[in-house]
Amino acid sequence: MERILVSACLMGRRVRYDGGAKTSRDALLAEWREQGRLVPFCPEVEGGLPTPRPAAEIEGGAGGAAVLAGAARVLTTEGEDVTGAFMAGAQAALAVATSFDIKLAVLKEGSPSCGALSVYDGTFSGHRTPGQGVTTSLLELHGIRVFTEDHVAEAGAYLRALEA
């Protein structure tokens, strides 16, 4: 049985920067949970950040690949550099995925860690730019496909292909 890495906040865990969750009501995620496929994970908490914590964005909206390459930082609203925690969380996510031989993940869109299609642009103004978060970039670099909570059906099709 294929296991699936999933953002802990989507499973109702109160790990987001604001101390909340973004619980998904997706029927397929619920089915996978019942099957014991899901491995909930929050890279920001696992990277050492507290809950709640100041909001953070990738400077210049550069995306996770730039952070991994050392060309961009992750900064809080107060200007604190939390890049190290984001990098540590991404590495921890990869280690967990590797330990379970995970090939796909469903992660929270927009997050500077987990965004798969877009991230906030670094201005803390609510604007997004195309790109990936730090964890998503690292996972995909290692061949793990990442889907957003709005693309669970596509993740299901990918899972069926893996298990075929």
ABEGO torsion letter per residue (X at the ends): XBBBBBBAAAAGBBABAAGBBBBBABAAAAAAAAAGABBBBBAAAAAGBBOBBBBBBBBGGAEAAAAAAGABBBBBAAGBBAAAAAAAAAAAAAAAAAAAGBABBBBBBGBAAABAABBBAGAGAGBBBBEBBAAAAAAAAAGBBBBBAAAAAAAAAAAAAAAX
